[in-house]
Amino acid sequence: QEQGNQTSVTEFILLGFGDLPGLQVPLFLLFLVIYLVTMAGNILVVVLVVADRHLHTPMYFFLGNLSCLEICYSSTLLPQLLAGLLTGDWTISFTGCLTQYYFFGALAGSECLLLTVMSYDRYLAICSPLHYAARMRSRSCLQLAGGSWIGGLLGCSITTVSISLLNFCGPNGIDHFFCDFIPLVKLSCNDPMVMDMLAIAVSLIFLLVPFLLTLTSYICIISTILNIRSTTGRQKAFSTCSSHLIVVSIYYGALLIVYMFPTTDLLRNFKKVLSVSYTVLTPLVNPLIYTLRNREVQEALCKACREL
C-alpha cells in the first residue's frame, strides 16, 4: 500500500447493475436505443439552429447550447454503461473514474446554470418584452451561455481535485453505475466530514440556488400568462411554460434528493433510479419538450426535408 496522497487502489468496479445478471441484454438494448435517439434528437436541434436563420434568436441560441450539453453529457456516461452491459466488465481505472466524474459533474453543473439562463430569457420575453431586445443582445447571450459552461467546468474542478487527494485503500466497489462524488467519497479512508461539507456547498451553489431562480422565473411567467386576455394564446403559452416547469422540477428535484439527502439504506436504490432519470432520460426528452414541439423548429425541419 502506498502512502501519502497516493492511492493503493488503481481501479474501481461499478456495481450499479451487477445484481441484475438476467437483465443485462434487455438493459443494453434499452440504453442503446435511448442513446441513439438522444444523440439524433440533440444533433438535429443543433443543426437546425445553426442552419436556419429564422432560428438565430436568443431563445434558440440557448436551446442549441442545451442540446450541445446533452450530447456531451450522454456521451460521458452511456458508452461506458453500454460497454459494461455488453461485456460484463465493470472495471474502470482510477484516472478514468476521475475523468468521468469531472466531465459528468461539470456538464451537470453547466446544465443547471443554463436552465436558469433559459428561464431568465423567457421571463424577459414574456414579463418584460419592451426591455428584451436591449438586454438580450448577442454579446449578452454569449456571456450568459459561456458563463454557464465555464461555471460548471470550474466548479467541478474543485471537487475533482479534492477527490484526487483522498486516500483509497480498499474496497474498490462503487455502489453506482458511474463514478459519482458520494459513492467515491464513501470508499476513501479519510474523514468524510470535510468532503460532505464541500458537497453541500457545491449543491447549494449549483443546484438549490439555480432551482430557486428558475422556479421564481416560471412563477412570474405563469402569473403573467394568466392575465393574457386571449384564451387561445393563454392556453398555448401556459401549456409550453408548464411543460418546461415540470421538466426542470423533475430534473432539479432528482438532483437535490440525490446530492442533498443523506444516503440511507431505504434511499440507496431509490437514488439509483433517480440517477437514471437525470442522466439518461432528461437528455432524451429535453429536445422534444423544449425544441421539437415549437412551430418555428417544425417549419425549419420541414424546410430542410424539402431541400434534401
Residue, then its C-alpha position, 0 to 999 in steps of 0.5 A: q500500500e502506498q502512502g501519502n496522497q497516493t492511492s493503493v487502489t488503481e481501479f474501481i468496479l461499478l456495481g450499479f447493475g451487477d445484481l441484475p445478471g438476467l437483465q443485462v441484454p434487455l438493459f443494453l438494448l434499452f440504453l442503446v436505443i435511448y442513446l441513439v435517439t438522444m444523440a439524433g434528437n440533440i444533433l438535429v436541434v443543433v443543426l437546425v439552429v445553426a442552419d436556419r436563420h429564422l432560428h438565430t434568436p436568443m431563445y434558440f441560441f440557448l436551446g442549441n447550447l442545451s442540446c450541445l450539453e446533452i450530447c456531451y453529457s450522454s456521451t460521458l456516461l452511456p458508452q461506458l454503461l453500454a460497454g459494461l452491459l455488453t461485456g460484463d466488465w465493470t472495471i474502470s481505472f482510477t484516472g478514468c473514474l476521475t475523468q468521468y466524474y469531472f466531465f459528468g459533474a461539470l456538464a451537470g453543473s453547466e446544465c443547471l446554470l443554463l436552465t436558469v439562463m433559459s428561464y431568465d430569457r423567457y421571463l424577459a420575453i414574456c414579463s418584460p418584452l419592451h426591455y428584451a431586445a436591449r438586454m438580450r443582445s448577442r454579446s449578452c447571450l454569449q456571456l450568459a451561455g459561456g458563463s454557464w459552461i465555464g461555471g460548471l467546468l470550474g466548479c467541478s474542478i474543485t471537487t475533482v481535485s479534492i477527490s484526487l487527494l483522498n486516500f483509497c485503500g480498499p474496497n474498490g466497489i462503487d455502489h453506482f453505475f458511474c463514478d459519482f462524488i458520494p459513492l467515491v467519497k464513501l470508499s476513501c479512508n479519510d474523514p468524510m466530514v470535510m468532503d460532505m461539507l464541500a458537497i453541500a456547498v457545491s449543491l447549494i451553489f449549483l443546484l438549490v440556488p439555480f432551482l430557486l431562480t428558475l422556479t421564481s422565473y416560471i412563477c412570474i411567467i405563469s402569473t403573467i400568462l394568466n392575465i393574457r386576455s386571449t384564451t387561445g394564446r393563454q392556453k398555448a403559452f401556459s401549456t409550453c411554460s408548464s411543460h418546461l416547469i415540470v421538466v426542470s422540477i423533475y430534473y432539479g428535484a432528482l438532483l437535490i434528493v440525490y446530492m442533498f439527502p443523506t444516503t440511507d439504506l431505504l434511499r440507496n436504490f431509490k437514488k439509483v433510479l433517480s440517477v437514471s432519470y437525470t442522466v439518461l432520460t432528461p437528455l432524451v426528452n429535453p429536445l422534444i419538450y423544449t425544441l421539437r414541439n415549437r412551430e418555428v423548429q417544425e417549419a425549419l425541419c420541414k424546410a430542410c426535408r424539402e431541400l434534401 
